[in-house]
């Protein structure tokens, strides 16, 4: 029985990781398409890659719009 729940936990964790990856990639694409300067785009993309959770929150609050 423990093995069953362990497998479900691994599958659920993998699904959440995949969803998180898709969200971060979406944010990077939005930054790349924004009207911000090239330097701002590069900085935001670096922040999103190296600090995905904090970077995504900061981008949603302060990032380039459009």
The 8 nearest C-alpha neighbors of each residue, nearest first, counted from 0:
[[1, 3, 2, 4, 5, 6, 7, 8],
 [2, 0, 4, 3, 5, 6, 7, 8],
 [1, 3, 5, 0, 4, 6, 7, 8],
 [2, 4, 0, 6, 1, 5, 7, 8],
 [5, 3, 7, 1, 6, 2, 8, 0],
 [6, 4, 2, 8, 3, 7, 1, 9],
 [5, 7, 9, 3, 4, 8, 2, 10],
 [8, 6, 4, 10, 9, 5, 11, 3],
 [9, 7, 5, 11, 6, 10, 12, 4],
 [8, 10, 12, 6, 7, 11, 13, 5],
 [9, 11, 13, 7, 12, 8, 6, 14],
 [12, 10, 14, 8, 13, 9, 7, 15],
 [13, 11, 9, 15, 14, 10, 8, 16],
 [12, 14, 16, 10, 11, 15, 9, 17],
 [13, 15, 11, 17, 16, 12, 10, 18],
 [16, 14, 18, 12, 17, 13, 19, 11],
 [17, 15, 19, 13, 14, 18, 20, 12],
 [16, 18, 20, 14, 15, 19, 13, 21],
 [17, 19, 15, 21, 20, 16, 14, 22],
 [18, 20, 16, 22, 17, 21, 15, 23],
 [21, 19, 17, 23, 18, 22, 16, 24],
 [20, 22, 24, 18, 19, 23, 25, 17],
 [23, 21, 25, 19, 20, 24, 26, 18],
 [22, 24, 26, 20, 25, 21, 27, 19],
 [25, 23, 27, 21, 26, 22, 20, 28],
 [24, 26, 22, 28, 23, 27, 21, 29],
 [27, 25, 29, 23, 24, 28, 30, 22],
 [26, 28, 24, 30, 29, 25, 44, 31],
 [27, 29, 31, 25, 30, 26, 32, 24],
 [30, 28, 26, 32, 27, 31, 33, 25],
 [31, 29, 27, 33, 28, 32, 40, 26],
 [30, 32, 28, 29, 33, 40, 27, 44],
 [33, 31, 29, 30, 28, 34, 65, 35],
 [34, 32, 30, 65, 35, 31, 29, 63],
 [33, 35, 36, 32, 65, 63, 64, 30],
 [36, 34, 33, 39, 63, 40, 37, 30],
 [35, 37, 39, 38, 40, 34, 33, 41],
 [36, 38, 40, 39, 41, 35, 31, 42],
 [37, 39, 41, 40, 36, 42, 35, 43],
 [38, 40, 42, 36, 37, 41, 43, 35],
 [41, 39, 37, 43, 38, 42, 30, 44],
 [42, 40, 38, 44, 39, 43, 45, 37],
 [41, 43, 39, 45, 40, 44, 46, 38],
 [44, 42, 46, 40, 45, 41, 47, 39],
 [43, 45, 47, 41, 46, 42, 27, 40],
 [46, 44, 48, 42, 47, 43, 49, 41],
 [45, 47, 43, 54, 49, 44, 50, 48],
 [48, 46, 54, 51, 44, 45, 50, 49],
 [47, 49, 45, 46, 51, 50, 44, 54],
 [48, 50, 46, 47, 51, 45, 54, 44],
 [51, 49, 54, 47, 46, 53, 48, 52],
 [50, 52, 47, 54, 48, 55, 53, 49],
 [53, 51, 55, 54, 50, 56, 47, 57],
 [52, 54, 56, 55, 50, 51, 57, 47],
 [55, 53, 47, 51, 57, 50, 46, 52],
 [54, 56, 58, 52, 57, 53, 51, 59],
 [55, 57, 53, 59, 58, 54, 60, 52],
 [58, 56, 54, 60, 59, 55, 61, 53],
 [57, 59, 62, 55, 61, 60, 56, 54],
 [58, 60, 56, 57, 62, 61, 55, 54],
 [59, 61, 57, 58, 62, 56, 55, 63],
 [62, 60, 58, 57, 59, 63, 56, 64],
 [63, 61, 58, 59, 60, 64, 57, 43],
 [62, 64, 35, 33, 65, 30, 61, 34],
 [65, 63, 62, 33, 34, 30, 35, 29],
 [64, 33, 63, 34, 29, 32, 30, 35]]
